[in-house]
Amino acid sequence: MDNRKKVLNLIGLAVKAGRIASGEFSTEKAVKSGKAEMVFVAEDASENTRKKFANMCTYYRVPVCIFGTKDELGHAMGREARSSLAVLDEGFAKALVKQMNINGGSKYES
């Protein structure tokens, strides 16, 4: 199984565990309240959305990752397309970072 699929599967597991906040409003709330361990923004999200989360996550010192399409992220969560999601669990965030580092192809900023 390729690493991209592994990352999406981990996101799916985190959703089942109730450790994901998705959608722009919930993701922003998780970051600002200090609950977000890591944020994913879809590669095909608007420039505004990507910039907004990059700036917000830099300010709140939350790692942000541009990864997957809106459809891939939504599908991984068993929902419609999502342009952003926050991982609320340190263990899942570490596992995802590990996969991202192996993956190498995605932009990851801490």
N, C-alpha and C positions, 0 to 999 in steps of 0.2 A: 504494500500500500504506500502511495506517495505521501510526502509530508504535508502537502496541501490538504489532502483528505484527512490526515491525522489531526491537523489543527481544527478542521471543521467538525470532526467527531468529538474532539475535546470540548468544543463550544456546545455541542449537543448534550454531552454529559453534564456540563455545568448548568445548562438550562433545566435538565431533569432534576438536578440537585437544588434548583432555585437560587443559583448563584450568579445570575445574569440580569442586567437591566438593559432593555433594548428600546430603540426609538430615541430620537434626539432629546426629547424632554426628560425621559428617565435617565438617559446616559449623562446628560448635563447635571441633573440633580445628584446622581451618584458621585460624580467627580467633585462637585462643590461641597457635598456633605462629607467628603473624605472616605466614602465607602468603596470607591473604585480602586482596584489594584492595577488595572490595565484597561485600555480602551482600544477597540477596533473600529476603524472607519473604512467603509467600502471604497475600493479603487475607483468605482464609477459614481461615487457621491459627488455632489456639486463642489466646485472650487471653494465656495463660501463655507460649506459644511466642513470640508477638510481643514480649511484655514482656522475656522472657529474652534474646532476640537484640538488642533495642533497648538494653538495659542493658549487655550484653556488648560490643556494638560501640561503644557510647559510651566504655566503659572502655578498650578496645583501640584506639580512634580509627580504626575501620573504618566507612566510609559504609554505611548500611543503608537498604534501600528496601522499602516494602510495595507489592508489585506482583503482579498476576495471581492466578488461583485455583490451588489445589493441582494440579488437572487440567491447567491451561494450562502451568504450570511443568514438570510431569512429562512432558507431551506434547512440549514443546519439547526436552526431553532424551532423548526416545525411551524413557521409562520410565513406571512407574506414578506416581500422584500424589506430589508432593513438596511439603512445606511450607516447606523452606528450601534454599538453595544458596549457595555461596560462589564468587565469580569469583577465580581465582588468577593472573590475568594483567593487568598494568597497562594494556596496549593495549586489551584487551576491556573492562576496567572504564571506561576513558575514553570509548570508543565508546558504551557503555551509558549512562553519565552524560549524554552529549551527547543521546542519544535521549530520555532521561527528562526532560531540561530542555525539549526541544522538545515532548514529550508533555504536560508540565505538570500532568496530571491525577493523578499519583501522588505519594504522600508520599515525600520524599527527605530524609534527614538525614545531614549529614556530621559 
